[in-house]
Amino acid sequence: MGSGFKSFQPNTVLTASDVQGYLQDQAVMSFATGAARGSAITSPVEGMPSYLANSNRFQIYNGAVWQSYTPGLVPVSPTSVDYSGGAAPTVSAMGEVIGSGKTGLSLNGVFTSAFRNYRVLIWTVGSTTHDVSFRLRAGTDSIASYNWTSVAGNFNVLGRGVGNNTTEFQIGTATTSIKYTVLEFTRPAEVVPTVVLGESSTYNANGTEIVHLGGLHNVTAAYDGLSILTFAGNLTIIAQVFGYNHN
């Protein structure tokens, strides 16, 4: 295989390995980093494609800059993870964070200017009663100005929760066993108030409960992270963040 890019000079013998390595195997050029690509391709041509291994990004040169064209939801890996309870969590190559015996888990560096909006998937399981709440963070948690309303329903009860200037968003009533939560954040990394929508499904011995959440973090500030809080019990927490590609 070729090294990613080669300039063929006049009267150079075109070998079979050159054809295979540069023309056949690397119709889309692959580079370890953007810096490596810049060193190899000093004069890119509009429409030229490339792939960056360090960020798992497919990019095309648009005549001025290399532009990402990754479709749909893009997994985002945290730059670091803070936690309480148990051993250090594991982080997969796609940014999935798994921690056991946890009372809290914080994902740092997941909200950036690369995306406007984000989806967060959270799965928790434990044998003790627990609520799932969450906060925005930038180094430390923001602990004020969370305004939210939730509607919860199970097999025989429909309930409503309200939070006015509380210390966190809350989703779900106190239950045991399995809880799966999907959160949608609008513009958390921008200097504007952040809006969130959430859905949670919980299963335990009494049946299934569904919760819908809508909320506003009424602070004009940028955040790069998220804390997941349980307040009671040692849980297994699995979390993953995705950015909505808008290019």
Secondary structure, DSSP 8 states (H G I E B T S, - for coil): ---S-----TT----HHHIIIIIITTSSEEESSHHHHHHH-SS--TT-EEEETTTTEEEEE-SSSEEE---SEEEE--SEEEEESSS--EE-TT--EEEEEESEEEEES---TT-SEEEEEEEEEEEEEEEEEEEEESSSB--S-EEEEEEEE-SS-EEEEEEEEESSEEEEEEEEEEEEEEEEEESTTSSEEEEEEEEEEEEETTEEEEEEEEEEEEEEE---EEEEE-SSS-EEEEEEEEEE---
